[in-house]
């Protein structure tokens, strides 16, 4: 007994001593300091950010405007790789001067066949017409301005691809009515079905505002003339044409190896867009919804505004809501390098714009951070704060605004020479002169899967990738865009992978692609998925006939939606509001 009591006394003294040590530790690191130097607890985020804050551009990167066109100055010979940030601003200014919002083709105009707005549950696909061959007929001619359906003011791309820039004079006010769609990488959650999920998502949206905008926005993907023409002329605007390219490639592997089948116009064996192909994924939010979620139209940093028709969902189904929309964010991608170059821009007032990954711009705007003398000013670091726990740590401080930084003299000169951002615009038809174009900032650019040291590169927009910004990689995600021998629907490789973000959203692919996604790991390496050259837009392609799989799949989906709609109240529409 005496030995047992002695042991108990020793144990109690040990517990008391441990408690004292813990209390002393807590008092030595007050919660409101999170451990100031020499304690380095608050340096962890900074150290990780250091690994991704390297300036993207060479010090020799310069461009100027000559005779109305941007010229890259010597010695730069490959600006997309050597000067990706400067090149991103080149793409930005050129798209504006070409008035992409008015002239370029949206997805539904590049891949025709939808006879009504796709957001309407009662909408059913119609079949696009085949590409014209010798002899003509009821078909689509890439060289004609009078293809079947072009005279339909509400839906000129019902049967054939349609490039708005060829028909600007026919539009009232010179501007086509644009239709916004839900985001192509949508995370769909039924709020009403589960109030607990609704409450949790709203709480997270308060922490990460980009997610809230993302679930309320309308997306329009624009493609320039080069991209449109390649798609049209090579019969890639329909599922049968896409399937034929897969078959051409697959059939050549066994008899043709080691040699590739030649791709000739109209008989492609690979999808390889021209070097001047450009696409823009733009994100818009209606003025009404913008104000409801706390966005403000800052006179110092106005939004680009446009009248578009966008879908919004309520308990009764889909409502078509035309009216004033604000441009909050957009991606620009160009085929100047084989894996494309990717750039993402955001409105300067977007809450959380540089959260998680920071913002990196070597050319357009210097960092708004208080950067010590002698250090590079290309990087804006994410906001951080103490979590105020008993053992405190510095963590991300989400959902705040970031300073816009100072515009470089080089970019100012380019803007001035091209007449960008010179006047106020009170209409809902954008122009290159809108001061609103000065309100956007480059968040970052990407041209490779990894950096020179093998680290996975990341690029994500706080709106477009809201909820999985920290893992987003534009080039990796788009590398999974492909087709099988049955077409692009359902997707052979989905946008999302079986990994979750901290928000509970599925993440998009990041890092180096897996070769086994595309060819069977055997001899011969049979083709399983043919890449569609980093373009997800092929998912919107329809069938010329009803024999291909996507047509059957889409009909089944439409029939199922019709059954569901009969159980609901009548869908309201606001299409006649304007």
C-alpha positions in Angstrom: 0.0 0.0 0.0 2.8 2.4 0.9 4.4 1.8 -2.5 1.1 2.4 -4.3 0.5 5.7 -2.4 4.0 6.8 -3.3 3.4 6.1 -7.0 0.1 8.0 -6.9 1.9 11.0 -5.3 4.5 11.0 -8.0 1.9 10.8 -10.7 -0.1 13.7 -9.2 3.1 15.8 -9.0 3.8 15.0 -12.7 0.3 16.1 -13.7 0.7 19.4 -11.8 4.1 20.0 -13.4 2.7 19.3 -16.9 -0.2 21.7 -16.3 2.2 24.4 -15.2 4.3 23.9 -18.3 1.2 24.1 -20.6 0.0 27.3 -18.9 3.4 28.8 -19.2 3.6 27.9 -22.8 0.2 29.5 -23.4 1.1 32.7 -21.6 4.4 32.9 -23.5 2.6 32.9 -26.8 -0.4 35.2 -26.4 -3.3 34.5 -28.8 -3.3 38.0 -30.2 0.3 37.7 -31.4 0.4 34.2 -32.8 4.1 34.1 -31.9 6.1 37.0 -33.0 9.8 36.5 -33.8 11.8 34.7 -32.7 8.8 32.3 -32.8 8.3 31.6 -36.5 4.7 30.2 -36.5 3.6 33.1 -38.6 6.1 32.4 -41.4 4.7 29.1 -42.6 2.3 30.5 -45.1 4.9 33.0 -46.3 7.4 30.3 -46.9 4.9 28.3 -49.0 4.0 31.4 -51.0 7.6 32.1 -51.6 7.8 28.8 -53.7 5.1 30.1 -56.1 5.9 33.8 -56.2 8.7 33.8 -58.8 8.2 36.4 -61.5 6.9 34.7 -64.7 8.4 37.2 -67.2 11.9 37.6 -68.4 13.4 41.0 -67.6 13.7 41.6 -71.4 9.9 41.4 -72.0 8.6 44.5 -73.7 5.9 45.3 -76.2 4.6 48.4 -77.9 1.8 49.5 -80.3 2.7 50.2 -83.9 0.1 51.0 -86.6 -2.7 49.9 -84.3 -1.2 46.5 -83.5 0.9 45.2 -80.6 4.5 44.4 -81.4 6.7 42.2 -79.2 10.2 43.7 -79.2 13.5 41.9 -79.6 15.1 39.7 -78.3 11.9 37.9 -77.3 11.0 35.3 -79.9 8.5 33.2 -77.9 6.5 35.6 -75.7 3.9 33.0 -74.6 6.7 31.1 -72.8 9.2 33.8 -72.0 6.7 36.5 -71.1 3.5 34.8 -70.1 2.2 37.7 -68.0 2.9 40.3 -70.7 1.5 38.0 -73.3 -1.7 37.6 -71.2 -2.2 41.4 -71.3 -1.6 41.3 -75.0 -4.4 38.8 -75.4 -6.5 40.9 -73.1 -6.1 44.1 -75.1 -6.5 42.4 -78.5 -9.7 40.7 -77.5 -11.1 44.1 -76.3 -10.1 45.8 -79.6 -11.8 43.0 -81.5 -14.9 43.5 -79.4 -15.2 39.8 -78.5 -18.5 40.3 -76.6 -20.1 41.4 -79.9 -18.3 39.6 -82.7 -17.1 36.2 -81.4 -19.1 33.0 -81.4 -20.5 31.6 -78.1 -20.6 27.9 -77.5 -24.2 27.5 -78.7 -23.2 29.3 -82.0 -20.1 27.2 -82.5 -21.9 23.9 -81.8 -25.5 24.5 -83.1 -28.6 22.4 -82.8 -30.4 23.8 -79.8 -33.8 25.1 -80.8 -34.5 26.9 -77.5 -32.6 28.1 -74.5 -30.8 25.1 -73.0 -31.5 26.2 -69.5 -35.2 25.6 -70.0 -36.1 22.1 -68.8 -38.6 21.8 -71.6 -35.9 22.6 -74.2 -35.1 19.8 -76.6 -32.2 19.6 -79.0 -32.7 19.8 -82.7 -30.3 18.2 -85.2 -27.7 20.4 -86.9 -27.4 20.0 -90.6 -24.5 18.2 -92.2 -21.5 20.0 -93.7 -22.0 20.8 -97.4 -20.3 18.6 -99.9 -20.1 19.0 -103.7 -23.6 19.5 -105.0 -25.0 21.5 -102.1 -28.4 20.7 -100.6 -29.9 21.3 -97.2 -26.6 21.7 -95.4 -24.1 24.0 -93.8 -21.6 25.9 -95.9 -18.7 27.6 -94.2 -18.5 30.2 -96.9 -22.1 31.2 -96.9 -23.7 34.1 -95.0 -27.2 32.6 -95.7 -27.1 29.2 -94.2 -30.4 27.6 -93.1 -31.7 29.2 -89.9 -29.6 32.3 -90.2 -32.8 34.3 -90.7 -34.1 33.3 -87.3 -33.6 36.4 -85.1 -34.0 34.4 -81.9 -31.8 31.5 -82.7 -29.8 31.9 -85.9 -27.6 28.9 -85.0 -30.4 26.4 -84.9 -28.9 24.3 -87.8 -25.5 25.7 -88.7 -22.6 27.4 -86.9 -23.0 31.1 -86.8 -20.4 33.8 -86.4 -22.0 37.0 -85.1 -19.3 39.2 -86.4 -20.5 38.5 -89.9 -24.0 39.8 -89.1 -23.5 42.8 -86.8 -25.4 45.1 -89.1 -28.5 42.9 -88.7 -28.7 43.2 -84.9 -30.8 45.9 -83.2 -28.3 48.4 -81.9 -25.5 46.4 -83.5 -25.4 43.9 -80.5 -26.6 40.3 -80.4 -28.6 39.2 -77.3 -26.2 37.0 -75.4 -27.4 34.0 -73.5 -25.6 33.2 -70.2 -25.4 29.6 -69.0 -24.7 28.0 -65.6 -20.9 27.5 -65.1 -19.6 24.6 -67.1 -17.8 23.3 -64.0 -20.9 23.6 -61.9 -21.3 22.1 -58.4 -25.1 21.7 -58.2 -26.6 21.5 -54.8 -30.3 21.5 -53.9 -30.5 24.0 -51.2 -34.3 23.6 -50.6 -34.0 19.8 -50.3 -31.7 20.1 -47.3 -31.9 23.3 -45.1 -28.7 22.2 -43.2 -26.7 22.0 -46.4 -28.1 25.5 -47.4 -27.1 26.9 -44.0 -23.6 25.4 -44.2 -23.0 26.6 -47.8 -24.2 30.1 -46.9 -21.8 30.2 -44.0 -18.9 29.0 -46.2 -19.9 31.6 -48.8 -19.4 34.3 -46.2 -15.9 33.0 -45.7 -15.2 32.6 -49.4 -17.4 35.0 -51.4 -16.3 33.8 -54.8 -18.2 30.6 -54.2 -21.4 32.5 -53.6 -20.9 34.5 -56.8 -20.0 31.3 -58.7 -23.3 29.7 -57.8 -25.2 32.8 -58.9 -23.4 33.7 -62.1 -24.0 33.2 -65.9 -21.2 32.0 -68.0 -20.6 32.8 -71.7 -17.7 31.2 -73.6 -16.5 33.1 -76.6 -14.4 31.8 -79.5 -12.6 33.9 -82.1 -12.8 33.7 -85.9 -9.8 31.3 -86.2 -11.3 28.8 -83.7 -14.8 29.1 -85.1 -13.6 28.5 -88.7 -11.5 25.5 -87.8 -14.4 23.9 -86.0 -16.9 24.6 -88.9 -14.7 23.7 -91.8 -13.5 20.5 -90.3 -17.0 19.2 -89.4 -16.2 19.4 -85.7 -19.5 21.2 -85.0 -21.4 17.9 -84.6 -20.9 14.6 -82.8 -20.5 12.5 -86.0 -17.6 14.7 -87.2 -15.9 14.4 -83.8 -16.4 10.6 -83.7 -14.9 10.4 -87.2 -11.6 12.0 -86.0 -11.4 9.5 -83.2 -12.0 6.6 -85.7 -9.4 8.0 -88.1 -6.8 8.1 -85.3 -7.7 4.8 -83.8 -7.8 2.9 -87.1 -4.3 4.0 -88.0 -2.4 2.8 -84.9 -2.1 -0.9 -85.8 -1.4 -0.6 -89.6 0.3 2.8 -89.6 2.6 2.7 -86.5 5.1 4.1 -86.1 3.8 6.8 -88.5 0.9 9.1 -87.8 -2.0 9.5 -90.2 -1.8 12.9 -91.9 -4.5 15.4 -90.9 -5.9 17.2 -93.9 -8.8 19.7 -93.9 -12.0 17.8 -93.7 -10.3 14.5 -92.8 -8.6 15.1 -89.5 -6.8 12.4 -87.5 -6.2 14.8 -84.6 -7.8 17.9 -83.3 -5.2 20.6 -83.4 -6.4 24.2 -83.4 -4.5 27.0 -85.3 -1.9 29.0 -83.4 -4.2 32.1 -83.4 -7.2 30.4 -81.8 -8.4 32.2 -78.7 -11.2 31.4 -76.3 -12.6 33.4 -73.4 -14.7 32.1 -70.6 -16.5 35.0 -69.1 -18.5 35.2 -65.8 -21.4 37.6 -65.4 -23.9 38.3 -62.6 -27.1 40.1 -62.8 -27.2 43.5 -61.2 -30.1 42.4 -59.0 -28.3 39.4 -57.6 -25.0 41.3 -57.4 -26.5 43.8 -55.1 -28.2 41.1 -53.0 -24.9 39.4 -52.3 -23.1 42.7 -51.4 -21.4 43.7 -54.6 -21.2 47.4 -55.3 -20.7 49.3 -58.5 -17.6 51.3 -57.5 -17.4 54.5 -59.6 -13.6 54.4 -59.3 -13.6 50.8 -60.6 -16.8 50.3 -62.7 -17.8 47.0 -64.1 -18.2 46.2 -67.7 -21.9 45.9 -68.1 -24.0 44.1 -70.7 -27.7 43.2 -71.3 -27.8 39.4 -71.4 -30.4 36.6 -70.8 -29.4 34.3 -68.0 -31.0 31.4 -66.2 -31.8 31.5 -62.5 -33.3 28.6 -60.6 -36.0 28.9 -58.0 -38.5 26.4 -56.4 -40.7 26.4 -59.5 -38.0 25.7 -62.0 -36.0 27.8 -64.4 -36.6 31.5 -64.9 -35.1 33.3 -67.8 -33.9 36.7 -66.5 -32.8 39.3 -69.1 -31.2 42.5 -68.0 -28.1 44.3 -66.8 -25.2 41.9 -65.9 -21.8 42.8 -64.5 -18.6 41.1 -65.7 -16.8 39.8 -62.6 -14.2 37.5 -63.9 -12.9 35.7 -67.1 -10.3 33.3 -68.4 -8.4 33.9 -71.7 -6.7 31.0 -73.4 -4.6 31.0 -76.6 -3.1 28.2 -78.8 0.2 30.1 -79.1 1.9 27.1 -77.4 0.9 23.4 -77.9 -0.7 23.1 -74.5 -2.2 26.6 -74.8 -1.4 29.5 -72.5 -3.9 30.2 -69.8 -4.6 33.6 -68.1 -7.2 34.6 -65.6 -8.5 38.1 -64.8 -10.8 39.4 -62.0 -12.5 42.6 -61.2 -10.2 44.5 -58.7 -13.0 44.7 -56.1 -13.7 40.9 -56.0 -13.7 39.8 -52.4 -11.0 37.2 -51.9 -9.4 37.9 -55.3 -5.9 36.8 -54.1 -7.0 34.3 -51.4 -5.2 31.0 -51.1 -2.7 31.2 -53.9 -1.9 35.0 -54.1 -1.9 37.0 -57.3 1.1 37.1 -59.6 1.6 39.7 -62.4 5.1 40.6 -63.6 3.9 43.1 -66.2 0.6 44.9 -65.7 0.2 46.0 -62.1 2.7 46.0 -59.3 1.7 44.5 -55.9 -0.4 46.6 -53.5 1.5 45.0 -50.6 4.0 46.9 -48.6 7.0 45.3 -50.2 10.4 46.1 -48.7 12.9 47.8 -50.9 15.0 45.6 -53.1 12.3 42.8 -53.4 10.3 42.0 -56.5 6.8 43.6 -56.6 5.0 41.1 -58.9 3.3 39.1 -56.1 0.4 40.0 -53.9 0.3 37.6 -50.9 -3.0 36.3 -49.4 -4.4 38.0 -46.4 -3.6 36.2 -43.1 -4.8 36.5 -39.5 -4.4 34.8 -36.1 -7.0 32.1 -35.4 -7.0 33.1 -31.7 -6.8 29.6 -30.4 -5.1 28.6 -27.2 -2.2 27.3 -29.3 -2.5 30.0 -32.0 -1.6 29.8 -35.6 -1.6 32.2 -38.6 -4.2 31.1 -41.1 -5.8 32.6 -44.3 -8.0 35.6 -43.7 -10.6 35.0 -46.5 -13.1 37.2 -48.3 -11.4 40.6 -48.0 -10.6 43.1 -50.7 -7.0 43.5 -52.1 -5.4 46.7 -53.2 -5.3 47.1 -57.0 -1.6 48.0 -57.2 0.0 50.5 -59.6 -0.4 50.1 -63.4 2.9 49.9 -65.1 3.9 52.6 -67.5 4.2 50.0 -70.3 0.6 48.8 -69.9 -0.6 52.4 -69.6 1.1 53.2 -72.9 -0.5 50.2 -74.6 -4.0 51.1 -73.3 -3.6 54.7 -74.4 -2.3 53.8 -77.9 -5.3 51.4 -78.4 -7.9 53.8 -76.9 -8.8 51.4 -74.2 -10.5 52.7 -71.0 -10.8 56.4 -72.0 -14.5 57.2 -71.4 -17.5 56.4 -69.2 -20.2 54.2 -70.6 -23.8 54.5 -69.3 -25.2 52.0 -71.9 -25.4 48.2 -71.7 -23.4 47.8 -74.9 -19.7 47.6 -74.0 -17.1 49.4 -76.2 -13.3 49.3 -76.1 -13.3 52.8 -74.7 -15.1 51.8 -71.5 -13.3 52.8 -68.4 -14.4 49.5 -66.9 -11.6 47.7 -68.7 -9.2 49.4 -66.3 -10.9 47.7 -63.4 -9.6 44.2 -64.1 -6.4 42.6 -62.8 -4.4 39.6 -64.0 -4.4 37.0 -61.2 -1.9 34.8 -63.0 -0.8 33.0 -66.1 0.1 29.3 -66.8 1.8 27.6 -69.7 3.1 24.4 -68.2 2.0 21.5 -66.0 4.9 22.0 -63.6 7.6 24.5 -63.0 11.3 23.8 -63.7 11.7 22.2 -60.3 8.8 19.8 -60.8 6.3 21.5 -58.6 2.7 21.4 -59.9 1.6 24.8 -61.2 -1.8 26.1 -60.2 -4.1 28.8 -61.6 -7.5 29.4 -60.3 -10.0 32.3 -60.3 -11.8 33.1 -57.1 -15.1 33.1 -59.0 -14.7 30.6 -61.8 -13.1 28.1 -59.5 -14.7 29.3 -56.3 -14.5 26.5 -53.8 -11.4 24.7 -55.2 -9.0 27.5 -56.0 -6.2 26.0 -54.0 -6.0 22.9 -56.2 -7.1 24.4 -59.6 -4.9 24.0 -62.7 -6.4 25.3 -66.0 -4.0 23.3 -68.2 -4.4 20.1 -66.2 -8.2 20.3 -66.2 -8.5 21.0 -69.9 -6.0 18.2 -70.7 -8.9 15.8 -69.7 -11.2 17.2 -72.5 -11.7 14.3 -74.9 -13.9 12.1 -77.0 -14.4 8.3 -77.3 -15.6 6.4 -80.3 -19.2 7.2 -79.1 -18.7 10.9 -78.9 -18.1 13.4 -76.1 -21.2 12.5 -74.0 -21.0 11.3 -71.4 -17.5 12.7 -70.8 -14.9 10.0 -70.9 -12.8 12.0 -68.4 -14.8 14.3 -66.2 -13.8 17.8 -65.2 -13.7 16.8 -61.6 -11.7 14.1 -59.9 -12.5 12.0 -56.8 -10.8 14.4 -54.3 -12.5 17.0 -52.1 -11.6 20.5 -51.3 -11.9 22.0 -47.8 -15.3 23.3 -48.9 -16.6 19.8 -49.8 -16.5 20.5 -53.5 -14.9 18.0 -55.9 -11.6 19.3 -57.2 -10.6 19.6 -60.8 -7.5 17.8 -62.1 -4.1 19.2 -61.3 -0.6 18.1 -62.1 0.7 16.0 -65.0 -1.8 14.0 -67.0 -1.8 10.2 -66.9 -0.9 8.7 -70.3 -3.2 5.7 -69.5 -6.2 8.0 -69.6 -5.8 8.2 -73.4 -4.2 5.0 -74.6 -4.5 1.5 -73.2 -1.3 0.4 -71.5 -0.7 -2.5 -73.9 0.8 -3.3 -77.3 -0.5 -2.0 -79.5 -1.5 1.1 -77.4 -5.2 1.1 -78.4 -6.9 4.5 -78.3 -9.4 4.9 -75.5 -9.8 8.7 -75.3 -8.8 11.2 -78.0 -7.9 14.7 -76.6 -10.0 17.4 -78.1 -7.1 19.9 -77.9 -7.9 21.2 -74.4 -11.4 22.3 -75.4 -14.4 21.3 -73.2 -16.8 23.0 -75.6 -17.2 19.8 -77.6 -19.5 18.6 -74.8 -22.2 20.9 -76.3 -22.0 19.2 -79.7 -25.2 17.7 -81.1 -25.8 14.9 -83.6 -26.7 15.3 -87.2 -28.7 12.1 -87.0 -30.3 10.4 -84.0 -28.1 7.3 -84.4 -25.1 8.5 -82.3 -25.0 8.0 -78.6 -25.2 11.7 -77.4 -28.5 12.1 -79.3 -30.0 9.1 -77.5 -28.6 10.3 -74.2 -29.9 13.8 -74.6 -33.3 12.6 -75.6 -33.5 10.4 -72.5 -32.5 13.3 -70.4 -35.1 15.6 -72.0 -37.8 13.0 -71.5 -36.9 12.6 -67.9 -36.9 16.3 -67.4 -40.3 16.6 -69.0 -41.6 13.9 -66.6 -40.2 15.9 -63.6 -41.7 19.2 -65.0 -45.2 17.7 -65.1 -44.9 17.3 -61.3 -44.1 21.0 -60.8 -46.0 24.2 -61.1 -45.8 25.9 -64.5 -42.3 27.4 -65.2 -42.4 31.2 -65.1 -40.6 33.2 -67.8 -39.3 36.7 -67.9 -38.2 36.6 -71.5 -40.6 39.3 -72.5 -39.3 41.8 -69.9 -37.0 43.5 -72.4 
